[in-house]
Amino acid sequence: MEQSEQRFDIVIVGGGMVGAALARAVSGKGWRIAVIDPHPPRREWPAGEVDLRVSALSRASQRVLERLGAWERIDALGASVYREMHVWDAVGGASIHFDSGDIGQPDLGHIVENRVTRLALWELLETADDVTLICPGNLAALDVNDDGAAVRLGDGRLLHTTLVVGADGRDSFVRESLGIETGGWTYDQRAIVANVEVGHWHRETAWQRFLPSGPLAFLPLADGRCSIVWSAEDRRADELLAMDDARFMAELEVEFQERLGPVLSVGPRAAFPLRLQHARSYVQAHAALIGDAAHAIHPLAGQGVNLGFLDVAALLEALEHARAKGRDIGGLGTLRRYERARRGDNLIMLGAMDLFKRMFSNRLPPLVAGRNLGLATADRIEPLKRAFMTQALGLGEDLPSLARAS
């Protein structure tokens, strides 16, 4: 093998939160691993600065990160707990309230900056003898055959591997190279994100109001501010992005009904297009997709990265099962085991979030009446609310072992 060629057991394309989590999960198990990513993690930022991209990490995701050894560092860098959730409809006014105390839990999850999660995982990878970080690095070509996969980098290097994993996002180069098609649609919406200072304490509560043009969420941050995610139809998003800060804050107060008092200040704004997308297949022989490369979801319930961490846990379980049985970790039978574990559950979650989005954005009077009746009824049925919280937190027994409660 030439000097410009290297051999690995697993090559992970994409070193974001999900790709880095997989690399950490398979490290220390006798495999040679490479992670390819064009951008290194950001390592420092000014005191008090909060990234625009945050995730609502579930209890199952927290367990995964704890078992990977990353949670202590995440907590030190900044994890904002939320213990309750209030959801209400802008048209009919019905609401539902979730409280972690009702199911004997300390919280419903944590709001964590994406850069924090990635950095905590990346620091662990940098100390791992069996992980090679190719960063900055990018793919120029990918060829998969019966013997494995050949990954050609932009600088000409060639990596040979038993298994290549696409963790490179919803515009995945790996997925496209494999010829795997996707189903789905755009929402003609963008998620506007910003950090705001509000007049009243957020009470460690996540707030979400369903507006006809899309949901508006206020997510609590540890310093008393809130991270907002405002999903709005494209025309409305253009209007909101064009406003000066004073006008934007005034619009925000009106749409949020000043639940947390006046909006005192707002930081920089950014917007991201929204779509539902699901890969027709997650695997081929010697190749697999995880995270957004396999599925992209509407952010109204903040489930995107949580699904990705469950993908990591399920793929790890499939690879360990293959090794225990003396089977090829890149074999189609091995990877189908992962796909069976995740594809159905992911599809259910994608469908549920799409249904919520369409149901709450519809202005037809019968549907408005029906959804308000449903919200009000669900709020009064405690066993139903407890079941919903249990599922959302990841407290069930049907999870991969990395994510399952002890």
PAKOLZA-832007 format. One line per 4 residues: number of its first residue (from 1); their letters; for each residue z, x, y of C-alpha. Coordinates in steps of 0.05 Angstrom, whole numbers, plus 5000, padded with zeros to 4 digits. Example, Ala and Ser with C-alpha at 12.3 -4.5 7.8 and 13.67 -1.06 7.14 Angstrom:
1 = as = 5156 5246 4910  5143 5273 4979
! end
This chain:
1 = meqs = 5000 5000 5000  4980 5028 5068  5033 5045 5120  5010 4986 5162
5 = eqrf = 5025 4939 5104  5094 4915 5083  5120 4873 5026  5172 4817 5033
9 = divi = 5199 4761 4991  5204 4711 5049  5168 4713 5116  5192 4663 5167
13 = vggg = 5145 4648 5224  5187 4625 5283  5255 4652 5302  5282 4593 5340
17 = mvga = 5344 4555 5320  5317 4529 5254  5278 4591 5233  5337 4637 5250
21 = alar = 5384 4591 5211  5339 4596 5150  5336 4672 5155  5412 4675 5159
25 = avsg = 5418 4626 5100  5374 4667 5053  5403 4735 5075  5449 4770 5027
29 = kgwr = 5418 4740 4965  5374 4797 4943  5311 4777 4980  5273 4818 5032
33 = iavi = 5262 4775 5094  5220 4781 5156  5225 4737 5218  5166 4735 5267
37 = dphp = 5174 4708 5337  5139 4722 5403  5201 4720 5446  5270 4751 5437
41 = prre = 5330 4708 5453  5359 4707 5522  5424 4747 5518  5458 4733 5585
45 = wpag = 5456 4685 5643  5495 4673 5707  5564 4642 5700  5561 4567 5706
49 = evdl = 5487 4562 5690  5470 4511 5636  5403 4512 5602  5358 4451 5609
53 = rvsa = 5347 4447 5534  5408 4423 5497  5419 4390 5429  5471 4341 5403
57 = lsra = 5494 4376 5340  5522 4331 5285  5580 4347 5240  5531 4365 5184
61 = sqrv = 5497 4415 5231  5564 4443 5251  5582 4454 5178  5516 4490 5166
65 = lerl = 5528 4535 5226  5600 4548 5205  5579 4569 5135  5526 4614 5165
69 = gawe = 5580 4648 5206  5551 4626 5274  5597 4570 5298  5654 4613 5324
73 = rida = 5605 4650 5369  5572 4584 5390  5640 4556 5408  5657 4618 5449
77 = lgas = 5591 4615 5486  5600 4542 5501  5600 4478 5459  5616 4413 5494
81 = vyre = 5650 4361 5451  5636 4286 5455  5684 4237 5423  5654 4170 5442
85 = mhvw = 5586 4139 5456  5567 4080 5500  5498 4048 5492  5474 3989 5532
89 = davg = 5409 3951 5547  5383 3948 5618  5349 3881 5609  5399 3838 5572
93 = gasi = 5462 3878 5585  5489 3878 5513  5524 3942 5492  5556 3979 5434
97 = hfds = 5612 4029 5435  5626 4083 5383  5693 4120 5379  5705 4178 5332
101 = gdig = 5777 4156 5325  5755 4093 5289  5733 4135 5229  5790 4185 5234
105 = qpdl = 5746 4241 5262  5762 4287 5320  5693 4278 5352  5623 4252 5343
109 = ghiv = 5590 4320 5354  5577 4374 5405  5527 4384 5461  5502 4456 5455
113 = enrv = 5450 4494 5494  5391 4513 5449  5394 4585 5474  5467 4590 5453
117 = trla = 5453 4568 5382  5394 4614 5376  5431 4674 5404  5491 4665 5357
121 = lwel = 5445 4664 5297  5401 4720 5322  5461 4767 5332  5478 4757 5258
125 = leta = 5407 4773 5237  5408 4838 5277  5464 4864 5233  5432 4843 5166
129 = ddvt = 5402 4901 5126  5355 4855 5089  5324 4821 5151  5268 4852 5190
133 = licp = 5259 4822 5260  5188 4827 5285  5198 4808 5357  5157 4805 5399
137 = gnla = 5106 4789 5345  5053 4736 5333  5007 4713 5277  4933 4728 5280
141 = aldv = 4916 4701 5211  4948 4672 5148  4917 4673 5078  4952 4639 5019
145 = nddg = 4927 4649 4948  4953 4644 4877  4991 4710 4883  5027 4696 4949
149 = aavr = 5012 4699 5023  4983 4751 5069  5005 4748 5141  4963 4786 5192
153 = lgdg = 4999 4802 5257  4968 4808 5325  4979 4884 5325  4940 4891 5260
157 = rllh = 4998 4898 5212  4993 4861 5146  5054 4829 5112  5050 4809 5039
161 = ttlv = 5101 4757 5016  5119 4711 4960  5136 4655 5008  5116 4642 5080
165 = vgad = 5156 4589 5119  5129 4556 5181  5186 4545 5230  5140 4551 5290
169 = grds = 5147 4484 5323  5106 4421 5329  5042 4459 5346  5052 4502 5284
173 = fvre = 5001 4558 5273  5024 4561 5200  5012 4486 5189  4943 4490 5220
177 = slgi = 4925 4552 5179  4945 4517 5115  4901 4458 5133  4959 4408 5130
181 = etgg = 4944 4347 5172  4995 4306 5210  5004 4232 5223  5035 4202 5285
185 = wtyd = 5021 4185 5357  5038 4204 5428  5087 4159 5466  5054 4168 5534
189 = qrai = 5124 4188 5557  5157 4252 5580  5230 4271 5574  5256 4294 5642
193 = vanv = 5316 4340 5635  5365 4365 5687  5439 4379 5697  5477 4336 5746
197 = evgh = 5545 4334 5778  5576 4265 5778  5633 4233 5816  5676 4212 5756
201 = whre = 5696 4250 5694  5649 4235 5636  5709 4225 5589  5676 4268 5535
205 = tawq = 5630 4210 5523  5555 4207 5512  5522 4151 5552  5454 4120 5540
209 = rflp = 5420 4062 5576  5356 4033 5548  5309 4021 5606  5242 3985 5598
213 = sgpl = 5207 4050 5614  5249 4091 5565  5321 4112 5549  5365 4149 5599
217 = aflp = 5421 4192 5570  5479 4227 5604  5508 4280 5556  5577 4310 5573
221 = ladg = 5584 4384 5588  5650 4421 5584  5652 4436 5659  5649 4362 5678
225 = rcsi = 5574 4360 5692  5525 4321 5650  5458 4340 5619  5410 4283 5629
229 = vwsa = 5350 4265 5586  5307 4212 5620  5249 4189 5576  5199 4156 5622
233 = edrr = 5127 4131 5618  5079 4182 5646  5067 4147 5712  5141 4138 5724
237 = adel = 5154 4210 5703  5103 4234 5755  5140 4194 5808  5208 4221 5788
241 = lamd = 5184 4294 5786  5152 4288 5854  5216 4263 5888  5261 4308 5928
245 = darf = 5332 4317 5902  5363 4263 5946  5312 4210 5925  5317 4230 5852
249 = mael = 5393 4225 5853  5389 4157 5886  5341 4132 5831  5386 4161 5778
253 = evef = 5447 4125 5806  5410 4058 5806  5382 4065 5736  5449 4089 5708
257 = qerl = 5487 4035 5746  5534 4089 5773  5574 4087 5708  5601 4156 5727
261 = gpvl = 5603 4145 5801  5554 4176 5850  5508 4233 5830  5533 4291 5874
265 = svgp = 5482 4344 5858  5423 4358 5812  5395 4423 5786  5323 4441 5770
269 = raaf = 5282 4390 5732  5233 4399 5675  5193 4351 5633  5167 4352 5561
273 = plrl = 5115 4306 5530  5140 4261 5473  5106 4245 5408  5121 4225 5336
277 = qhar = 5090 4272 5285  5098 4280 5211  5062 4330 5166  5024 4299 5108
281 = syvq = 5055 4351 5063  5112 4400 5074  5091 4450 5021  5035 4486 4985
285 = ahaa = 5042 4541 4934  5076 4600 4969  5083 4562 5035  5132 4512 5066
289 = ligd = 5144 4478 5133  5212 4464 5164  5238 4435 5229  5189 4412 5282
293 = aaha = 5131 4444 5244  5142 4388 5192  5166 4332 5237  5173 4316 5311
297 = ihpl = 5217 4257 5332  5233 4218 5395  5295 4248 5428  5332 4182 5440
301 = agqg = 5385 4197 5386  5382 4273 5391  5367 4282 5317  5310 4333 5320
305 = vnlg = 5347 4398 5306  5397 4364 5260  5339 4345 5215  5315 4417 5218
309 = fldv = 5383 4445 5196  5382 4397 5137  5313 4423 5120  5343 4493 5119
313 = aall = 5400 4471 5073  5352 4436 5025  5303 4494 5022  5359 4543 5008
317 = eale = 5383 4498 4952  5313 4496 4922  5305 4571 4926  5373 4585 4895
321 = hara = 5357 4535 4839  5292 4572 4825  5326 4639 4823  5380 4613 4775
325 = kgrd = 5325 4588 4729  5284 4652 4734  5227 4616 4770  5181 4638 4826
329 = iggl = 5211 4621 4894  5141 4610 4920  5120 4567 4862  5096 4497 4877
333 = gtlr = 5148 4466 4832  5204 4502 4870  5178 4480 4937  5165 4408 4915
337 = ryer = 5239 4404 4900  5252 4418 4974  5199 4369 4996  5228 4313 4953
341 = arrg = 5297 4326 4981  5275 4320 5054  5209 4284 5065  5235 4214 5050
345 = dnli = 5299 4221 5092  5260 4250 5150  5209 4194 5147  5265 4142 5149
349 = mlga = 5295 4175 5211  5228 4181 5245  5213 4108 5231  5282 4085 5255
353 = mdlf = 5277 4123 5321  5207 4096 5332  5231 4026 5318  5288 4033 5368
357 = krmf = 5242 4061 5420  5192 4004 5413  5245 3950 5407  5282 3970 5470
361 = snrl = 5220 3982 5512  5192 3912 5498  5201 3861 5553  5183 3798 5513
365 = pplv = 5240 3748 5523  5248 3732 5448  5254 3806 5431  5302 3818 5490
369 = agrn = 5346 3762 5465  5343 3786 5394  5361 3858 5408  5418 3838 5454
373 = lgla = 5445 3792 5401  5438 3848 5350  5475 3898 5395  5531 3850 5411
377 = tadr = 5539 3830 5338  5539 3902 5313  5591 3920 5365  5638 3868 5335
381 = iepl = 5627 3886 5262  5672 3947 5253  5650 3964 5181  5578 3967 5206
385 = kraf = 5596 4013 5264  5637 4058 5218  5578 4063 5170  5531 4081 5226
389 = mtqa = 5578 4135 5252  5589 4163 5182  5514 4168 5171  5501 4199 5240
393 = lglg = 5556 4250 5232  5532 4272 5164  5594 4253 5126  5558 4227 5064
397 = edlp = 5558 4260 4996  5482 4261 4988  5471 4323 5031  5451 4393 5009
401 = slar = 5512 4435 4993  5506 4478 5056  5515 4415 5098  5562 4375 5054
405 = as = 5635 4365 5067  5680 4408 5023
! end
